[in-house]
Amino acid sequence: MHVTSLPAKYGVGDLGPEAYKFADFLKAAGQNYWQMLPLNHTTAKTGYSPYNCFSAFAGNPLLISPDLLCQEGLLRKAEIPVVPAFPAERADYDKVVAYKGKLFDTAFARFRSRPASEDYADFVQEHRAWLEPFSLFVALRRRFKGRAWSDWPAALRDRKAGALDAARNELAEQIERERFLQYVFYRQYLRLKRYCNERGIQVAGDIPIYVAHDSADVWSCPDLFKLTRDKRPRLVAGVPPDYFSKTGQLWGNPVYDWKRLEETRFEWWIRRMKHNLLLFDFVRVDHFRGFVDFWEVPAGHKTAIRGRWVQAPHAKFFRELFWQIPFAAIFAEDLGYITADVREVVSTYGFPRMAVLQFAFDGDPTRNVHMPHNYDENLIVYTGTHDNNTTRGWFEKDITKQTRQKLFDYLGRRAGPSEISWELIRVAMASVARIAIVPMQDVLGLASRARMNHPANSKGNWLWRMRPGQTTPRVAERLRKLTVAYGRA
């Protein structure tokens, strides 16, 4: 359940009162985990995808709660303009950007009028390594009307010291506004996480393995990526043809220069891991295979078909990671075509892996790793993920008659569309997997309209929102009973 999918009157879910109500629902339902999608700063250019952001470290200001800004004294209720008629079940990011931007301006002005905050100064100092380049990056991007950094004047593109100093002086107020928004975001988020932890709920995060080219990360550390002389991607990331796409997935992110990362003792990646492990109790690494070998495609290709696999120095990386973070609580997104060397790395380090029940009822049931009778304990089972259809939508639209019959045979009964998601929830709970995670859409039994993402489609994603009042005591009790029955409470 991503934060953007929470109900909220401001057009997109946020870190305010509804997030606390959802944590209370999880507690009443006997749940121990809340898994979120990445919380990073999304952009219109990439369809507000949480997997393609301005920064691998900066939080998404759209998740800042105006209600909490009022509680903190940074806004007055009278200063909040009439809320537009935002859609109840879909996020309207463009309108939210414009609406909340005005509120943030007001809150920032009030913040600047107050005496200097020691807490704010501590935040800026603690996060300086990423916060300073990010704040300058956003201010410059606004100055250049959204142009990608590789199209900026060469002195700024190439981060010449004199040009950067001049920009810091010229854009000081805008830079400070970005620092302020990050401070507010992290303060609101960490309070919510503490509230969850106090109620026995661990928060799981998600680390996209790649970052966007038009990001503060690539601009500030271009030597860590395979770029051309004019700082454009030379090779880009993706995956070959798979379950989701016959032509593969061409993500377009620049791939890492792992040789250079190794020379730095993987400093950037270690810092990124430490940052996320401060924010979350444990984290999923999206496309974990990319640490072992990765698919790179020459920039400019229209599909991912004509790429190649390249080895990454995984042994050296994980040795350094666990030397610096001995108990790094991470688990592997190991879906798709996984080779023996990837399975060996997962096994060597004891990373929990993933299984998805929507993938379980095709192929040979004695060998399908998604079939519950083939699980081991060190596994996290999902009915589906954000990349899948909802379970009801999958049942109604995506599967063949043969797959449907295999499903019924496994369940030992026939089930209709309104029942099928709870049947798979029961199967997940009853399995030996250490953790069972269920998308909120499946808890609510929602159809395809509530799907979160269509891989390989660049539009119409990340929009679903839960309606107020859907997390009823009856739903919580039903989920709690299953959780207790299978010893997961």
C-alpha angles and dihedrals in degrees: 000000000000120000091240089061094061119105114261135155093230099073100263135045115267144178094274136099097315091057090056090048089053091052088052089051090052090050092049089048092054094245125156102191141049112192117198134187117244113302095210128133106281127204138212089231091068096037092261090290112173087214096060111049147156090250141012088219110032119093125233110263090203087072092061110113117231088201091059091046086059091049089050091052094244092113134029118219089236088060093060106094123222107294112242119239095269117187112266098218103030132058115240100201099174093055091043091054091055095041099046092040089069092048091050091052090055093046092048092051090053091047091053091050091061129080115276113282118229090203090055092048090051091051093051092049095046093051099034095119093068103015097063098052091040095052092048091045093054092045091050092046089055091047090054092046097248098312115155112260092243086066095053121106108292095248091058094036090055093040099239109189096234093050092048093050091050091049092050090054094045096045100035096127095048090047090052091050090057091049089050093051091051090049091052093045094052094044092052094044097048091050089054091048091050089051089053094047092050087058094050095259119133118207118225120202135194129229117201104217092220133050130213119265090229093061140110089246097061093037093052097039106029093152090068092065136059100255136154123247090269089053099254122133113276093185128017136204132250142115131262122251111310145148092305101045137018091211095044125243119290105199096175096215116139112255122236125260093229093184090061092043089054091053088058092048086249090289096163094049094045090051090050092051092048090049093053094044088057089054100042137036089228135351139218115224107219114223092007089180088076089076090061103034131343138203113240124188126191109257113258098039115130096217137025095241098100099055133110139223116250126190121241123205093252097158093055092042097052092042089056093042095054092041089058097032105028097183101033104172102216135138131201129249094211101164124138125031106351121185129213094259091056091048089050092054091048090050096043094056096034094238112173108241132205137254126186120204093210087067095048103084102061128080128006110349091207092060106027104113091206093062108103094226087062096053128113122204097257094076142097114221124204130188084216138328135231088273093056131075114257110275091251091048090048091051094047101041116009110050134073126237088255093054091046090053091049088052092051091047090053093047092046091229143055118260133191129226093267092055104037100087092054090048089058091043087057091049091050093048092047094052125098091243112128093232133022117202122190125191109238089237088065093048087055093042094235126173132230095293088073094056112132104206141010107203113228091021113105098195137055097031136127092026107115118114131182117239119240112267098024093113093074126173087249092059091046092051093049091052092044093053092054091046092052094043092058097042098252100119 
